[in-house]
Amino acid sequence: MPITPPPRTEPKPLIVIVEDEAELASLIATHLERAGMHTQICPRAVHALKFLKKNFANLMLVDINLPDQSGFSLVDELKKTDVTTPIIFLTGNVEENSKIKGLEMGGDDYITKPFSYAELVARIRAVLRRSEGKSDLNVTKNVKISDEPFNFCGAKITPERLEIAFPDGNVQKLGRKELGILAYLNSHAGQVITRKALIHSVWGIHADVKSRSLDQYIVKVRDLFSAHGLSLDSFRTVHGIGYIFEPGATPDAKS
Protein backbone atom coordinates (compact mmCIF):
# COMPACT_ATOMS: atom_id res chain seq x y z
CA MET A 1 0.00 0.00 0.00
CA PRO A 2 1.23 3.50 -0.79
CA ILE A 3 2.45 5.48 2.17
CA THR A 4 0.46 8.64 2.77
CA PRO A 5 2.80 11.53 3.50
CA PRO A 6 2.09 13.51 6.66
CA PRO A 7 0.09 16.72 6.11
CA ARG A 8 2.14 19.85 5.58
CA THR A 9 2.19 22.15 8.57
CA GLU A 10 2.64 25.88 8.27
CA PRO A 11 5.75 27.21 10.02
CA LYS A 12 4.97 28.89 13.32
CA PRO A 13 5.55 32.67 13.31
CA LEU A 14 8.16 33.99 15.75
CA ILE A 15 6.91 36.83 17.94
CA VAL A 16 9.44 38.89 19.91
CA ILE A 17 7.98 40.21 23.18
CA VAL A 18 9.82 43.35 24.33
CA GLU A 19 8.42 43.68 27.86
CA ASP A 20 10.23 44.22 31.16
CA GLU A 21 7.42 42.96 33.43
CA ALA A 22 8.49 39.32 33.70
CA GLU A 23 5.11 37.92 34.78
CA LEU A 24 3.22 39.73 32.02
CA ALA A 25 5.77 38.73 29.39
CA SER A 26 5.49 35.10 30.47
CA LEU A 27 1.67 35.21 30.32
CA ILE A 28 1.74 36.73 26.84
CA ALA A 29 4.22 34.09 25.67
CA THR A 30 2.04 31.29 27.08
CA HIS A 31 -1.09 32.51 25.29
CA LEU A 32 0.75 33.06 21.99
CA GLU A 33 2.34 29.62 22.10
CA ARG A 34 -1.06 28.06 22.78
CA ALA A 35 -2.24 29.89 19.65
CA GLY A 36 0.48 28.22 17.57
CA MET A 37 3.28 30.77 17.70
CA HIS A 38 6.90 30.77 18.82
CA THR A 39 8.01 33.50 21.22
CA GLN A 40 11.20 35.22 22.32
CA ILE A 41 11.10 37.44 25.42
CA CYS A 42 13.42 40.46 25.55
CA PRO A 43 13.13 42.38 28.86
CA ARG A 44 15.29 45.28 27.63
CA ALA A 45 15.55 47.24 24.39
CA VAL A 46 19.23 46.30 24.08
CA HIS A 47 18.28 42.61 24.17
CA ALA A 48 15.75 43.11 21.36
CA LEU A 49 18.27 45.02 19.25
CA LYS A 50 20.88 42.29 19.64
CA PHE A 51 18.39 39.51 18.84
CA LEU A 52 16.76 41.17 15.81
CA LYS A 53 20.09 42.13 14.23
CA LYS A 54 20.98 38.44 14.08
CA ASN A 55 17.62 36.69 13.77
CA PHE A 56 14.48 36.94 11.67
CA ALA A 57 11.18 37.52 13.47
CA ASN A 58 7.68 37.78 12.04
CA LEU A 59 6.46 40.43 14.48
CA MET A 60 7.38 42.16 17.71
CA LEU A 61 5.29 43.42 20.61
CA VAL A 62 6.91 46.52 22.08
CA ASP A 63 6.21 48.18 25.42
CA ILE A 64 6.80 51.93 25.20
CA ASN A 65 8.19 52.28 28.73
CA LEU A 66 11.29 50.09 28.94
CA PRO A 67 13.99 50.38 31.63
CA ASP A 68 16.88 51.25 29.31
CA GLN A 69 15.12 53.33 26.63
CA SER A 70 11.67 53.99 25.19
CA GLY A 71 9.99 51.64 22.77
CA PHE A 72 9.86 54.52 20.29
CA SER A 73 13.64 54.99 20.32
CA LEU A 74 14.09 51.21 19.99
CA VAL A 75 12.00 51.26 16.80
CA ASP A 76 14.08 54.18 15.48
CA GLU A 77 17.30 52.24 16.08
CA LEU A 78 15.92 49.15 14.34
CA LYS A 79 14.99 51.21 11.28
CA LYS A 80 18.54 52.57 11.08
CA THR A 81 19.85 49.00 10.88
CA ASP A 82 17.27 48.06 8.22
CA VAL A 83 15.28 45.77 10.51
CA THR A 84 11.71 45.99 9.20
CA THR A 85 9.92 43.57 11.52
CA PRO A 86 6.20 44.48 11.89
CA ILE A 87 5.45 46.19 15.21
CA ILE A 88 2.55 46.23 17.64
CA PHE A 89 2.97 48.67 20.51
CA LEU A 90 1.64 47.08 23.70
CA THR A 91 1.52 49.65 26.47
CA GLY A 92 -0.30 51.17 29.41
CA ASN A 93 0.01 54.61 27.84
CA VAL A 94 -3.51 55.52 26.72
CA GLU A 95 -2.73 59.10 25.63
CA GLU A 96 -3.89 59.85 22.10
CA ASN A 97 -0.63 61.66 21.22
CA SER A 98 1.34 58.54 22.11
CA LYS A 99 -0.89 56.36 19.96
CA ILE A 100 -0.61 58.76 17.00
CA LYS A 101 3.18 58.87 17.35
CA GLY A 102 3.42 55.08 17.45
CA LEU A 103 1.32 54.64 14.32
CA GLU A 104 2.98 57.49 12.40
CA MET A 105 6.46 56.10 13.03
CA GLY A 106 5.50 52.80 11.43
CA GLY A 107 3.69 50.81 14.10
CA ASP A 108 1.20 48.35 12.65
CA ASP A 109 -1.10 48.49 15.67
CA TYR A 110 -1.32 50.00 19.17
CA ILE A 111 -2.90 48.05 22.02
CA THR A 112 -3.37 49.47 25.52
CA LYS A 113 -3.23 47.54 28.78
CA PRO A 114 -5.25 45.81 30.13
CA PHE A 115 -6.18 43.78 27.07
CA SER A 116 -7.87 40.52 26.15
CA TYR A 117 -5.48 37.75 25.11
CA ALA A 118 -7.97 36.56 22.51
CA GLU A 119 -8.01 40.06 21.01
CA LEU A 120 -4.20 40.24 21.13
CA VAL A 121 -3.90 36.98 19.19
CA ALA A 122 -6.48 38.19 16.64
CA ARG A 123 -4.64 41.48 16.12
CA ILE A 124 -1.29 39.72 15.74
CA ARG A 125 -2.76 37.43 13.09
CA ALA A 126 -4.26 40.44 11.27
CA VAL A 127 -0.88 42.21 11.15
CA LEU A 128 0.85 39.01 10.01
CA ARG A 129 -1.63 38.66 7.14
CA ARG A 130 -1.06 42.26 6.05
CA SER A 131 2.73 41.97 6.24
CA GLU A 132 2.70 38.74 4.22
CA GLY A 133 0.65 40.48 1.55
CA LYS A 134 3.15 43.34 1.37
CA SER A 135 6.15 41.02 1.08
CA ASP A 136 4.46 39.17 -1.79
CA LEU A 137 5.07 42.29 -3.92
CA ASN A 138 8.81 42.19 -3.32
CA VAL A 139 11.02 40.87 -6.09
CA THR A 140 14.12 41.59 -4.00
CA LYS A 141 14.67 43.57 -0.82
CA ASN A 142 14.79 46.81 -2.81
CA VAL A 143 12.41 46.14 -5.74
CA LYS A 144 8.65 45.56 -5.91
CA ILE A 145 6.72 44.34 -8.93
CA SER A 146 4.69 47.54 -8.67
CA ASP A 147 7.80 49.68 -9.37
CA GLU A 148 7.84 51.73 -12.56
CA PRO A 149 9.95 50.61 -15.56
CA PHE A 150 13.32 52.34 -15.91
CA ASN A 151 16.07 52.65 -18.51
CA PHE A 152 19.61 51.48 -17.84
CA CYS A 153 22.39 52.01 -20.38
CA GLY A 154 20.04 51.71 -23.36
CA ALA A 155 17.88 48.83 -22.09
CA LYS A 156 14.37 49.13 -20.67
CA ILE A 157 13.73 47.19 -17.49
CA THR A 158 10.17 46.33 -16.38
CA PRO A 159 10.03 45.04 -12.77
CA GLU A 160 6.38 43.97 -13.08
CA ARG A 161 7.31 41.34 -15.69
CA LEU A 162 10.94 40.78 -14.64
CA GLU A 163 11.90 41.67 -18.21
CA ILE A 164 14.67 43.56 -19.92
CA ALA A 165 14.15 44.89 -23.46
CA PHE A 166 17.12 45.71 -25.68
CA PRO A 167 17.29 48.14 -28.65
CA ASP A 168 17.71 45.17 -31.02
CA GLY A 169 14.13 44.15 -30.18
CA ASN A 170 15.12 41.22 -27.98
CA VAL A 171 13.20 40.89 -24.70
CA GLN A 172 14.47 38.53 -22.01
CA LYS A 173 13.52 37.50 -18.52
CA LEU A 174 15.74 39.09 -15.89
CA GLY A 175 16.83 37.28 -12.74
CA ARG A 176 15.57 38.74 -9.47
CA LYS A 177 19.01 39.53 -8.08
CA GLU A 178 20.20 41.04 -11.38
CA LEU A 179 17.08 43.23 -11.35
CA GLY A 180 17.78 44.30 -7.78
CA ILE A 181 21.38 45.19 -8.62
CA LEU A 182 20.41 47.26 -11.68
CA ALA A 183 17.63 49.05 -9.78
CA TYR A 184 19.99 49.96 -6.94
CA LEU A 185 22.67 51.23 -9.31
CA ASN A 186 20.08 53.23 -11.23
CA SER A 187 18.80 54.93 -8.08
CA HIS A 188 22.31 55.71 -6.82
CA ALA A 189 23.87 57.11 -9.99
CA GLY A 190 27.06 59.06 -9.39
CA GLN A 191 27.65 57.57 -5.94
CA VAL A 192 30.40 55.19 -4.91
CA ILE A 193 28.60 52.04 -3.71
CA THR A 194 30.32 49.59 -1.37
CA ARG A 195 29.87 45.88 -1.95
CA LYS A 196 28.32 45.59 1.50
CA ALA A 197 25.74 48.31 0.75
CA LEU A 198 24.78 46.63 -2.51
CA ILE A 199 24.45 43.20 -0.89
CA HIS A 200 22.37 44.55 1.99
CA SER A 201 20.12 46.44 -0.41
CA VAL A 202 19.36 43.50 -2.69
CA TRP A 203 19.60 40.46 -0.37
CA GLY A 204 18.81 42.10 2.98
CA ILE A 205 20.96 43.07 5.92
CA HIS A 206 20.91 39.59 7.46
CA ALA A 207 21.86 37.74 4.28
CA ASP A 208 25.04 35.68 4.34
CA VAL A 209 26.28 36.65 0.86
CA LYS A 210 29.96 36.93 0.02
CA SER A 211 31.56 39.50 -2.29
CA ARG A 212 32.53 36.70 -4.66
CA SER A 213 28.87 35.79 -5.15
CA LEU A 214 28.01 39.43 -5.86
CA ASP A 215 30.83 39.64 -8.39
CA GLN A 216 29.40 36.63 -10.22
CA TYR A 217 26.06 38.42 -10.60
CA ILE A 218 27.86 41.53 -11.84
CA VAL A 219 29.61 39.44 -14.49
CA LYS A 220 26.24 38.03 -15.61
CA VAL A 221 24.86 41.56 -15.96
CA ARG A 222 27.87 42.70 -17.99
CA ASP A 223 27.69 39.65 -20.26
CA LEU A 224 23.96 40.16 -20.82
CA PHE A 225 24.41 43.75 -21.99
CA SER A 226 27.48 42.90 -24.07
CA ALA A 227 25.58 40.12 -25.86
CA HIS A 228 23.16 42.75 -27.16
CA GLY A 229 25.76 45.31 -28.15
CA LEU A 230 25.34 47.63 -25.20
CA SER A 231 28.31 49.11 -23.37
CA LEU A 232 28.52 49.27 -19.59
CA ASP A 233 31.53 51.59 -19.56
CA SER A 234 29.61 53.90 -17.22
CA PHE A 235 29.39 51.10 -14.62
CA ARG A 236 32.87 50.78 -13.16
CA THR A 237 34.65 48.96 -10.39
CA VAL A 238 36.15 51.11 -7.65
CA HIS A 239 38.99 48.87 -6.56
CA GLY A 240 38.96 47.87 -2.92
CA ILE A 241 35.57 49.51 -2.33
CA GLY A 242 32.83 48.50 -4.74
CA TYR A 243 31.27 50.14 -7.77
CA ILE A 244 30.07 53.39 -9.29
CA PHE A 245 27.48 53.99 -12.01
CA GLU A 246 28.02 57.27 -13.87
CA PRO A 247 25.71 57.68 -16.85
CA GLY A 248 27.51 59.50 -19.64
CA ALA A 249 30.98 58.57 -18.40
CA THR A 250 33.59 58.03 -21.12
CA PRO A 251 35.75 54.93 -21.47
CA ASP A 252 38.80 57.06 -20.55
CA ALA A 253 37.29 57.49 -17.06
CA LYS A 254 37.30 53.76 -16.35
CA SER A 255 38.93 52.61 -13.09
C-alpha positions in Angstrom: 0.0 0.0 0.0 1.2 3.5 -0.8 2.5 5.5 2.2 0.5 8.6 2.8 2.8 11.5 3.5 2.1 13.5 6.7 0.1 16.7 6.1 2.1 19.9 5.6 2.2 22.2 8.6 2.6 25.9 8.3 5.7 27.2 10.0 5.0 28.9 13.3 5.6 32.7 13.3 8.2 34.0 15.7 6.9 36.8 17.9 9.4 38.9 19.9 8.0 40.2 23.2 9.8 43.3 24.3 8.4 43.7 27.9 10.2 44.2 31.2 7.4 43.0 33.4 8.5 39.3 33.7 5.1 37.9 34.8 3.2 39.7 32.0 5.8 38.7 29.4 5.5 35.1 30.5 1.7 35.2 30.3 1.7 36.7 26.8 4.2 34.1 25.7 2.0 31.3 27.1 -1.1 32.5 25.3 0.8 33.1 22.0 2.3 29.6 22.1 -1.1 28.1 22.8 -2.2 29.9 19.7 0.5 28.2 17.6 3.3 30.8 17.7 6.9 30.8 18.8 8.0 33.5 21.2 11.2 35.2 22.3 11.1 37.4 25.4 13.4 40.5 25.5 13.1 42.4 28.9 15.3 45.3 27.6 15.6 47.2 24.4 19.2 46.3 24.1 18.3 42.6 24.2 15.7 43.1 21.4 18.3 45.0 19.2 20.9 42.3 19.6 18.4 39.5 18.8 16.8 41.2 15.8 20.1 42.1 14.2 21.0 38.4 14.1 17.6 36.7 13.8 14.5 36.9 11.7 11.2 37.5 13.5 7.7 37.8 12.0 6.5 40.4 14.5 7.4 42.2 17.7 5.3 43.4 20.6 6.9 46.5 22.1 6.2 48.2 25.4 6.8 51.9 25.2 8.2 52.3 28.7 11.3 50.1 28.9 14.0 50.4 31.6 16.9 51.3 29.3 15.1 53.3 26.6 11.7 54.0 25.2 10.0 51.6 22.8 9.9 54.5 20.3 13.6 55.0 20.3 14.1 51.2 20.0 12.0 51.3 16.8 14.1 54.2 15.5 17.3 52.2 16.1 15.9 49.1 14.3 15.0 51.2 11.3 18.5 52.6 11.1 19.9 49.0 10.9 17.3 48.1 8.2 15.3 45.8 10.5 11.7 46.0 9.2 9.9 43.6 11.5 6.2 44.5 11.9 5.5 46.2 15.2 2.5 46.2 17.6 3.0 48.7 20.5 1.6 47.1 23.7 1.5 49.6 26.5 -0.3 51.2 29.4 0.0 54.6 27.8 -3.5 55.5 26.7 -2.7 59.1 25.6 -3.9 59.9 22.1 -0.6 61.7 21.2 1.3 58.5 22.1 -0.9 56.4 20.0 -0.6 58.8 17.0 3.2 58.9 17.3 3.4 55.1 17.4 1.3 54.6 14.3 3.0 57.5 12.4 6.5 56.1 13.0 5.5 52.8 11.4 3.7 50.8 14.1 1.2 48.4 12.6 -1.1 48.5 15.7 -1.3 50.0 19.2 -2.9 48.1 22.0 -3.4 49.5 25.5 -3.2 47.5 28.8 -5.3 45.8 30.1 -6.2 43.8 27.1 -7.9 40.5 26.2 -5.5 37.8 25.1 -8.0 36.6 22.5 -8.0 40.1 21.0 -4.2 40.2 21.1 -3.9 37.0 19.2 -6.5 38.2 16.6 -4.6 41.5 16.1 -1.3 39.7 15.7 -2.8 37.4 13.1 -4.3 40.4 11.3 -0.9 42.2 11.2 0.8 39.0 10.0 -1.6 38.7 7.1 -1.1 42.3 6.1 2.7 42.0 6.2 2.7 38.7 4.2 0.6 40.5 1.5 3.2 43.3 1.4 6.1 41.0 1.1 4.5 39.2 -1.8 5.1 42.3 -3.9 8.8 42.2 -3.3 11.0 40.9 -6.1 14.1 41.6 -4.0 14.7 43.6 -0.8 14.8 46.8 -2.8 12.4 46.1 -5.7 8.6 45.6 -5.9 6.7 44.3 -8.9 4.7 47.5 -8.7 7.8 49.7 -9.4 7.8 51.7 -12.6 10.0 50.6 -15.6 13.3 52.3 -15.9 16.1 52.7 -18.5 19.6 51.5 -17.8 22.4 52.0 -20.4 20.0 51.7 -23.4 17.9 48.8 -22.1 14.4 49.1 -20.7 13.7 47.2 -17.5 10.2 46.3 -16.4 10.0 45.0 -12.8 6.4 44.0 -13.1 7.3 41.3 -15.7 10.9 40.8 -14.6 11.9 41.7 -18.2 14.7 43.6 -19.9 14.1 44.9 -23.5 17.1 45.7 -25.7 17.3 48.1 -28.7 17.7 45.2 -31.0 14.1 44.2 -30.2 15.1 41.2 -28.0 13.2 40.9 -24.7 14.5 38.5 -22.0 13.5 37.5 -18.5 15.7 39.1 -15.9 16.8 37.3 -12.7 15.6 38.7 -9.5 19.0 39.5 -8.1 20.2 41.0 -11.4 17.1 43.2 -11.3 17.8 44.3 -7.8 21.4 45.2 -8.6 20.4 47.3 -11.7 17.6 49.1 -9.8 20.0 50.0 -6.9 22.7 51.2 -9.3 20.1 53.2 -11.2 18.8 54.9 -8.1 22.3 55.7 -6.8 23.9 57.1 -10.0 27.1 59.1 -9.4 27.7 57.6 -5.9 30.4 55.2 -4.9 28.6 52.0 -3.7 30.3 49.6 -1.4 29.9 45.9 -1.9 28.3 45.6 1.5 25.7 48.3 0.8 24.8 46.6 -2.5 24.4 43.2 -0.9 22.4 44.5 2.0 20.1 46.4 -0.4 19.4 43.5 -2.7 19.6 40.5 -0.4 18.8 42.1 3.0 21.0 43.1 5.9 20.9 39.6 7.5 21.9 37.7 4.3 25.0 35.7 4.3 26.3 36.6 0.9 30.0 36.9 0.0 31.6 39.5 -2.3 32.5 36.7 -4.7 28.9 35.8 -5.2 28.0 39.4 -5.9 30.8 39.6 -8.4 29.4 36.6 -10.2 26.1 38.4 -10.6 27.9 41.5 -11.8 29.6 39.4 -14.5 26.2 38.0 -15.6 24.9 41.6 -16.0 27.9 42.7 -18.0 27.7 39.6 -20.3 24.0 40.2 -20.8 24.4 43.8 -22.0 27.5 42.9 -24.1 25.6 40.1 -25.9 23.2 42.7 -27.2 25.8 45.3 -28.2 25.3 47.6 -25.2 28.3 49.1 -23.4 28.5 49.3 -19.6 31.5 51.6 -19.6 29.6 53.9 -17.2 29.4 51.1 -14.6 32.9 50.8 -13.2 34.7 49.0 -10.4 36.2 51.1 -7.6 39.0 48.9 -6.6 39.0 47.9 -2.9 35.6 49.5 -2.3 32.8 48.5 -4.7 31.3 50.1 -7.8 30.1 53.4 -9.3 27.5 54.0 -12.0 28.0 57.3 -13.9 25.7 57.7 -16.9 27.5 59.5 -19.6 31.0 58.6 -18.4 33.6 58.0 -21.1 35.8 54.9 -21.5 38.8 57.1 -20.5 37.3 57.5 -17.1 37.3 53.8 -16.4 38.9 52.6 -13.1 
